[in-house]
Amino acid sequence: MANALGYLNETDNGFEGELAMATFTAPIRISKNTDKTSDAHPDFRIYAGSRNADIGAAWNRTSRATGRTYLSLTLADPLIGDRRIFANIAPVKGQDGRHVILWIPKS
């Protein structure tokens, strides 16, 4: 099961859009991590709100089933709650440059 947490548009440096959760809505920006120096570091950093609070990171992944690449996100912030949120970014069918953030529930 996956639920949409927001929608993004591609930019030259990543993505911009809105994160919409039950407790809050905030503009977000996902930017390439220019400080990445090892494979363990995230490929992107995630910033939210007008203050650009750092709320997470994203890694490039490849689907075993399809071979397609996607971004795997981890979000953490006091407004989100005491647990991390895991999500993926997927393209919106038929809308070039438009993507959806899909929540991936963890048990």
C-alpha positions as CSV (number, residue, x, y, z in Angstrom):
1,M,0.0,0.0,0.0
2,A,1.3,3.4,-0.9
3,N,-0.3,6.9,-0.3
4,A,0.6,10.1,-2.1
5,L,2.4,12.6,0.3
6,G,2.8,15.3,-2.3
7,Y,3.8,16.2,-5.8
8,L,7.0,17.6,-7.2
9,N,8.3,19.2,-10.4
10,E,11.8,18.5,-11.7
11,T,14.3,21.4,-11.4
12,D,17.9,21.7,-12.7
13,N,19.1,20.6,-9.3
14,G,16.4,18.1,-8.2
15,F,12.8,18.7,-7.4
16,E,10.4,21.3,-5.8
17,G,6.9,20.9,-4.7
18,E,4.7,20.3,-1.6
19,L,4.7,17.8,1.2
20,A,1.1,17.3,2.4
21,M,0.6,15.2,5.6
22,A,-2.3,14.9,8.0
23,T,-0.7,17.3,10.5
24,F,0.9,19.9,8.2
25,T,1.6,21.0,4.6
26,A,5.0,22.6,3.6
27,P,6.8,23.5,0.5
28,I,9.8,21.2,0.0
29,R,12.9,21.2,-2.1
30,I,15.0,18.1,-2.9
31,S,18.5,19.1,-4.0
32,K,21.5,17.2,-5.2
33,N,24.0,16.6,-2.3
34,T,27.0,18.6,-3.5
35,D,28.9,17.5,-0.3
36,K,28.7,13.7,-1.2
37,T,32.1,12.1,-0.9
38,S,31.2,8.4,-0.5
39,D,28.6,5.9,-1.5
40,A,27.2,6.0,2.0
41,H,26.2,9.6,1.8
42,P,22.8,10.5,0.4
43,D,22.5,11.6,-3.3
44,F,20.0,14.4,-2.3
45,R,19.1,16.5,0.7
46,I,15.4,17.4,1.5
47,Y,14.5,20.9,2.8
48,A,11.1,22.1,4.0
49,G,9.3,25.4,4.6
50,S,10.4,29.0,4.2
51,R,13.4,28.4,6.5
52,N,14.6,25.4,4.4
53,A,14.8,23.1,7.4
54,D,16.7,19.9,6.6
55,I,14.1,17.2,7.0
56,G,15.7,14.2,5.2
57,A,17.7,12.6,2.5
58,A,17.2,10.6,-0.7
59,W,19.2,7.9,-2.4
60,N,19.2,6.8,-6.1
61,R,18.0,3.2,-6.3
62,T,17.3,0.7,-9.1
63,S,14.2,-1.5,-9.1
64,R,15.1,-5.2,-9.1
65,A,11.8,-5.9,-10.9
66,T,11.9,-3.3,-13.7
67,G,15.5,-2.0,-13.8
68,R,14.1,1.6,-13.5
69,T,15.8,4.1,-11.3
70,Y,13.9,6.0,-8.6
71,L,14.6,8.0,-5.4
72,S,14.2,6.4,-2.0
73,L,13.5,9.1,0.7
74,T,13.8,9.1,4.5
75,L,12.1,12.0,6.3
76,A,12.4,13.0,9.9
77,D,11.3,16.1,11.7
78,P,9.5,16.9,15.0
79,L,6.4,18.0,13.0
80,I,6.3,14.6,11.4
81,G,6.4,12.8,14.8
82,D,8.8,10.5,16.6
83,R,9.2,8.0,13.7
84,R,10.9,8.3,10.3
85,I,8.9,8.3,7.2
86,F,10.0,6.2,4.2
87,A,8.9,7.1,0.7
88,N,9.8,6.8,-3.0
89,I,9.5,9.4,-5.8
90,A,7.8,8.1,-8.9
91,P,7.0,9.8,-12.2
92,V,3.4,10.8,-12.8
93,K,2.2,8.9,-15.9
94,G,1.7,11.2,-18.9
95,Q,3.1,14.4,-17.1
96,D,6.7,15.1,-18.1
97,G,8.7,16.4,-15.2
98,R,5.9,15.8,-12.6
99,H,6.5,13.3,-9.8
100,V,4.6,11.9,-6.8
101,I,6.0,11.2,-3.3
102,L,4.6,7.7,-2.3
103,W,4.6,6.8,1.4
104,I,6.0,3.3,2.1
105,P,4.6,2.0,5.4
106,K,7.1,0.1,7.5
107,S,5.9,-2.4,10.0
